[in-house]
Amino acid sequence: MNLPLRVLVGPCLLVMAVSSHAASLGALMKSAIDAPDGRASGVLNDAVAGLIAKTTGSAAPVVAQIETLSVFRQAGCRRLMATLSQPAPGQPDAVFPFEMNLCRDGSAPREGMDLEQLSGKFGVPQSVR
C-alpha cells in the first residue's frame, strides 16, 4: 500500500506536538529558566490542572504561559510570571496569574533575602538557624 507520505506523517506530527506540550507546572517553569528567550508554554497535565478543573468545573485543558521578568545574580535563578488559563464554555476564561522567584533546583534565590530575619519571623528555632 503506497499512501502519500503526508497522510502518514501528518497524524504522527500531531501526536508528537500534543504530547510534547503536556507538562507539569514545575517542568514548564524550569524550561523558562533555561530557555534563551526566558519563555515556556504548554498544556498542564498535573495536580495543578486537576485543581483548576475542579474549581472551574470545566474539562477544557489548562494552558500555562511562563515568562522571565528578571534574572538574579545567583546562577539559574529568575523571577517568573505564570499565567494559567482555561476556557470556560459560555463564560469568560478562567485566568490565574502569579509571580514567583525560583531557581532551577526548585529553591528560592538567596539574593535580596535576609535569611536570619526571615527565620525569626516564622518562628524557626535557634538550633535550626
JONOR-V769507 format. One record per run of one state. SS is the DSSP state (H for helix, E for strand, C for the rest). FROM is the first residue (numbers start at 1). LEN is the number of residues. If there is no record, write none. Layout:
SS:FROM:LEN
SS:FROM:LEN
This chain:
C:1:4
H:5:17
E:22:2
C:24:1
H:25:10
C:35:4
E:39:6
C:45:2
H:47:10
C:57:5
E:62:10
C:72:5
E:77:10
C:87:7
E:94:10
C:104:11
H:115:7
C:122:8
